[in-house]
Amino acid sequence: MNPDAAAQQTQAFAFGGGAATTVLHPVVLLMMIASLVLMQVLPRKYVIVPFLLSVFFTPLGQQLYVGGVHLLVMRILILGGWLRLLRMKFLSGKRLYVSPFNAIDRFFLLWALCHSAAVILLWWDRGAVVNQVGFIWNAVGGYFLVRALITNPEDIRRVIKVFVIISAVMAVGMTIEQVKHHNFFGDLGGGIDSVSFVRDGRIRSQGGFQHPILAGTFGAVMLPLFYWLWFGGKSKVMALVGVVSGLVMVVTSASSTPFMAIGAGFLALSFWPLRAHMRLFRWGLVMTLVGLHLIMKAPVWFLISHVDLIGASSGYHRAMLIDTFLRHFSDWWLMGTNNTFTWGWDMWDLSNQFVNEGEVGGLATLVLFILVIAWSFARLGKARKASRNSPNRQWFLWFLGAALFSNIVAYFGISYFDQTQIAWYSLLAFVTAATVEALRRPDAPPHGIAGSPESSLLAAPEQNLTKVNAQLA
């Protein structure tokens, strides 16, 4: 099957649809049950561990089909997580959220609601309503679950270690694909073919993800976080495993987008010595792009067409996707469109997250999605400035910003429609958890308690920070 067609088919899994029958491998069933039990009995800080492991090791299409409702394993796990939180809330009276709601949370909620409203109004049938219930379940339920479970830098470190384990398993599986041309995740079923996809003579490994680009992108956007583990000084072995695994995932996916995401992440890290002049750099970048747009024969977004890092890439198609999207503004701005097949050859392809937001939900949905990103960067920037007397905290926030920027670049080559959505929600949760103390009381150590887990995590040895300055200078 063509990978782009496969990507579109699996959109049904992500937004409320799927096979009209139960698809649940016994191994997946046992893993799901074990995870649900662990989520109910483990201390709150560890609840997210079995949740993430089960979500990422389960092909998205694994589901229970009951009365016309597609209960994807990911949705069941999200429900299990919320049952644990609500049980704790009613039994102990503790707050669900340690930190108060912020602009990121509000924009995220508005984005999800606007997206769903646009789809329902555009299609105006019962199927669209069911479809968007699934979307809200995934998006709102998934984001606010990880937001409640990731509350401080200690939680962030723990989750990053879980992502190291996930990356290591995926890297092994994707390497086997290169050797055996067989994906053992495909043996489980659920939207993944056991025979690896080949394009222009190159095997494109995908592991447990729904597309090779998504697999490689996951490995790429995690690298800045794994790099932070190394220079934190306490998890060097885990960090090394994570970095190697992420690179293996990128290489074996045989896709240009993950390589671009790696470059974006480490480009962002290289700007650490210039952190006090980023406003000047941003405006300079805007003026450069405007200047190029004026002097180039083609629009500036056609620079994407020249990106081909692995051979046989579809950079021109990505550029045409943006160009056609902008030229058909009147078709989609109000509430999206379902007529992209009339725009030109292959213009139904949503391999760009920003194009996807506009075509599916209209201009308001696209703007709200951008606001989520903008406020995440703004919050990191404000927290960094508020931590001017804590260079290690600034360093920590900078690595989160690099991971965020890596995702933004990846969005120009793919839209997230499988487990990578949960990774994205986790990163947004990282932003709040890492910044809440700095924004609450500038220059105070986390929670104001010497020796607290948060304080120790943000107080990496000074020699490590010196090494980072030297390497990123």
N, C-alpha and C positions, 0 to 999 in steps of 0.2 A: 504494500500500500504506500502511496505517496505520503511523505511525512507531513506535508501541509494538510492534506486531506485527513490524515490521522489526527492531527491537532484539532481540526474543526470537529471531527467526530467526537473527540473526548471532551469538547466543550459541553456536550450534553451531560457528562458525568459531573462537571463542575457546577452546573447551574440547575440541577434538579431533575435531569433525565438519566438515561442509561438503558441497559438491556431490560426487556420486559420479562425478566425472570431473575431468580436469585443466582448470584455468581459469588460463591463463598468457598474458597479452598479450605480443607480441614486445618491446614497449618495456619492460615490466616484466622480462622475461627478460634483456634486455641490461643493464638497470640492476642487476639482482641479480648477474649475473656480474661486472660491473665492480666492484661493491661488495665482493664476495667476494675478488676479486684484490687490491684496495686494502687490505682488512683484513689480508691476509697479508704485504704488502710495506711498508706505511707504518710509521714509527716508532710504538711502542706508544701514545704520547700522542695520536696522530691516528686510531687505529683506530676510535674511537667515532664519528667524523665520518661516514664513508660508511655505517656501520651505522644511525645515526639517520636520515640523509637517505633511505635506501632504505626503512626501516621506515615512515616517515610518508608518503612519497610513493606507497606501494603500498597499494591497497585491500586490506583484511584478507582477503577471500575469494580472492585470487590464490593458487593452490596447484598443486602436483604431486600427483596421486592415483596412488599406486603400491601395488598389492597390498592395497587396503583401508585404506591409511595416508594421512592428509591431511597432506602436507608443505607447510604454509603458508610463504609466502616469509619471513615473520617468523621462523618456526622454523628455516628453512635459514640465515638470517643469524645467529641466535643460535648455531647449531651452528658456523658459520664463525668466529665470534668466539672460541668456546671452543677450537677447533682451533688458532687463533693463540696463545692464552694457554698451552695445554698444550705446544705446540711450543717456545715460549720457555722454559717451565719445564724441559723435559727437555734442551734444548740449552744453556741458560745456567745453569740451577740457581737462577735468581732466584725469589723468592717470588711467588705469584700475588697476594697481598694485601699492600700496604704497611702497612696498619693492621690490627691483630688483630680477630678477630670480637668483636662486642659484643652487648648485649642486643637491639638492633633486629634484628640478623641472626638471632639465635636465635629470637626471637618470630616473625619472618617465616617461617623454615623450619618451625617448629611449626605456624603458621597454615596454610601450604600443605599439609603432611602431614595435618593434622586435616581440612581441607576435603576432600581426596581420599579419605581413609578413610571419612568420613561419606557421601559420594556413592556409593562402591562398596558400602558396607554397606546403604545405603538401597535401591538399585536391584538389587544383587546379580545382575549378569549381565555377560557378556563385554564388551558395549558400554560399560558404565560404566567398566570397567578401561581400555579404549582411550581413552575420553573423558578420563579423569583423567591418563593418561600425557601427553596433549596439554596439559592444564592445568599439570602439573608442569614440562613442557618450557618453556612460556611463562613461568610465574611464577618458579620457582626458577632456571631457566636464564637468564631475562632479567634478574632482579634481581641475581643474583650476578655476571653478566657486567658490567653497568654499574657495580656496586660495585667490581669489580676494575680497571675502566678509569678511574674517577673517583677520584683519590687525593689531590688537593690543590686549593687555591683557583684555581690556574692552570687546572686541568682544568675546574673549575666554570665559570669565565669562558668557556672555549672551548665548552663544551656549551651554555651560554646563548646564545652567538652562533649556534650551529647552530639553536637553537630560534627565533631571530630570522629566519633564512633560511626555515625551515619556515613560520613564521607569515606572512611576507611572501608566499610563493607561495600559501598557502591563502587569504589575504585577497584576492589578485587573483582567484583562482578563484571565491571566494564572491561577490565583487562582480560578476563576469561572470554568475553565476547570477541575481543580482537584475535584471540588464539583459536577459539573453537567455533566462532561464528554462531554462538548460541547464548541466549539471554535466559539465565535460570529464573529470573523474576517472571518471564513470560510463561513458565510452567505453572505459575499460580493462576494465570488468567487475569481478567480484569482490565482489558484494553491494551495489553502489552503483548507483542508477538515474540515467540521464543526464538525466531530466526532474526538475527540482527539485520538492520537496514544497511544497504550498500549504495553509495552514490559515487559515480565516476571511479569505481574500483576501490573505494575506501570504505571500510566498515565504520559505521557511526554508532557507537555504543550509547545506550540510554539507561542501563541499570533499571531501577524501579520507577523511573520517571516516565512521563507520557510522550516525551520527545527528546532526541539527543541534545538539541540546543538547551533544553531546560536542565538536563543532567549536567552538561558542561557549565552552564551559567551558575548553578548552585555551587559547584566547586569553586568557581571564580570569585563570586561575591563573598564567599566565606574566608578567602585568603587574608584580607586585612585583619579580621578577627582572630584568626589562627596566629598571625604574626604578632598581634598584641599579647597573646598567651605566652609566646616565647620571651618577649622583653619584659613581661611581668615578673619573670624570675622564678616562678614556682611550678610551672607546668611545661617545661621544655620538651619532655618526651611527647606529651600529648600534642604540643604545638608542632613538633617536627612531623609526627604522624599526620596531623591535619594538613600541613602545607604540602607534603608529598602526595597525600590522597587528593587534595584539591587540584593539584597540577595534573595528576593522572586522569582525573575526570575531565579536565579541560582538553587534554591532548586526545584522549580516546573518543571524545564526542565528535571530533573532526568537524568543528563548526567555528566560524569566525567570531560570532557574537561573544562566546566565552573569553576568547583571547582579547577582544576589545574591553571586556569587563575587567580582566586582570590589569590591562594597561591603565584603565581609568583609576582603579583602586590604588595602584602604586604611584601613579602620577599625583593623586591627591596626597599621598603620604610624603612625596618629595617636596610638597609646598609647605611643610612644617616650618622651615626657617623663615618663610615669608608670611607666617600666619597673621602678623600685624598689618599686612598690606593687602588682604584679600579683597577688600572693597574696590581698590584700584584695579586689581587683576580682573575682577568680574566685569567691571565697566569696560576695561580694555578688550575683554573677550567679546562683549556685545558689539562694540564698535568695529572689531575685526570682522565679525560675521556679517555685519551690515555692509561694511566696505566690500567684502568678497561678493556679497549678493549683488551689489551695484556693478561690479566690474566683470563678473563671470558671465559667460554666455548662457549658462543654465542657472536655475535657482541654487542658492547656497546648500540646500539639503541634498543636492546631487553629489556633494562630496562623499556621501555614503556609498555611492556607486563605485568608488575607487577602492573600497575596502575589500580586500580578498586575501586573507592571511593564510588560508589553507588550500586555496585552489577550489574552483567550482562553487564559489560562494554566490549568493544571490543579492549582492549589494545593489545592483541596478533595480531589481524588483522592489527592494526596501525603499529606495529613493522614489520610485514611481508610486508606491503606496502612499507616501506622504504627499507627493505632488497631486495625485488624484483626489486625495482626501481634502486638501485645501481648495482645489478647484471646484469641488462639489459641496462647499460649505452650506449652501442654501438647502441641500438635501437632508443634512443631518443635524443642523444646529439646534433645532427645537427639542426633539426627543429621540434623536438617532434615526437610523434608517434600516430598512430590510431590502433595499434595492441595489446593494453594492455590486451584484452580479452584472448590472447594466453599465457599470463604469468602465469596464475594459477587462482584458484577459487577466484572470487570477486576482482581481481586485477585491474579491471576497475574503482574501487571506488577511487575518488579523495578527500578523507577526510584528506588531508594534504596539506596545501597551497604550501609548497616548492615542493612536489612531483607534484602537479598540474602545477606549473610553468614550471617544466622541461618537463613533458609529453606533455603539450599543446604547449609550445614554444621553447623547446630546451635549451641547456646549456646557451646560451647568454641571453635568457629571465630570466632564474633562477638567473644568476649572477647579472643582472641589478636590479632584484627585491631585492636581498640581499644588493646591493649597496644603494638602497633607504633607507633601514633600517639602514645600517651602517652609512651613512652620517647623518641621523637623530640623531642617538646617538652621533656622533662626533660633530654635531652642538650644541647639548645641553651641551655636555662636555666643549666645547670651551667657550660657553657663560657663563657657571657656573664659570669657572676659571677666565674669564674676569670680573666677578662680585664679586670678592673676598671681596670688601669693601661694598657689599650689600647682607648681609646674607638672607634677605627675597626674593630677586630675585633668589638666589641659591636654596632656598627652593622650590619656584614655579617651577623652571626648573626640580628639582628632581622629583616632583610629575608627571610631564609630562613624564619623563624618565620611571617612574614606570608603567604608563599606556601603554607606548610603549612596555615595556618588557612583560607586561601581554598579549598583542596581539601576541607577538612572540611565547610565550608558547602555546597559543590557536591555533596557526597555525599548530602545530603538531597533532592536533586532528580534524581539520575542515578546509575547504577552504571557503572563503567568496564569496557568489554568489548572495546575495540579498541586502536588504537595508544596511546591515552591511558594504558593500563597502563604502557607503557614510560616515559612522562613522569613518572608517579607513582613508579616504581622509581628513576628518575634523581634525583628530589627527595630520596628517602630516602638515596640514595648521597651527595648533597650534604651532608646532615646529618652523616654520619660524616666525610667529607673535610674539612669546615669546622671540626670540633670536636676532632679527634684531637690536635692539637698543644696546644691550650689545656688539655685535660684531662690531657695527659701532663705538661706542665710549665707551671703557671700563670704568666702574665705574661711568659713568654719569647717572643721573636719566633719566627715559624714556622721550624722546624728550627734555630733559634738561629744563622742565618747572615744577616748583614746583606746586603741587596741581592738576596736570593734571590727567585725569582718569587713565592712565597707571601708573603714579607715586603712586597714592593712592592704586591701586590694588597690587602693588609689595612692598608696605611698610606696611605690616600687623603689627598690634601691637606687640611690642617686647615680651610681655608676652606670646602671642600665639606661637611665635617661640620657646620660652623657654619651653613651654609645649610640643611642637613637639619633641624637642631634648630629653626631659625627657622620653616621651613615646616610642620613636624609639631607645633610647639608649640600 
